[in-house]
Amino acid sequence: MSARNKNLKPNFDEAVDDYVNELLCMWSDYDKDDPAFSPFYGHWAGDDKSGVYCYDDDFFISLSDIIYCVENNVGYKEYQQWSDYCVECHEWGFTTPNLDAWHHGFKRVPQETFEKLRERRQQLEDLVEIVKHNPDVKV
């Protein structure tokens, strides 16, 4: 291994730690210059710093999203809205935007549409239950 390559892993680890620290400071009240600040607020799934970070015990974010959020000043609320929207889109088979498209104003399906779809699905499920218990019913 060349001398240059020996520095790649430590440099990568340091850069990743810096990005996580920046994100934690952006998304919380942490001050990275405070001696009480811990860069280990969460953990990497499988101890793989190139993968997914578990933030706040139940919130997962990829390294690429961490970098994007820091580089583009994407706040926690915006990230959470994008994440929730992606879940809604996936549920209905709609195209899910990547974070960059979302951040730059991807045309979104209105929340009211999702609500109406859920209402209609519930109506259909209710009708299916009626037919299950009374196969002769006219629908």
Summary of the structure (lengths in Angstrom):
residues: 139
radius of gyration: 22.0
end to end distance: 72.9
largest distance: 79.6
contacts: 306
relative contact order: 0.07
helix: 59%
strand: 7%
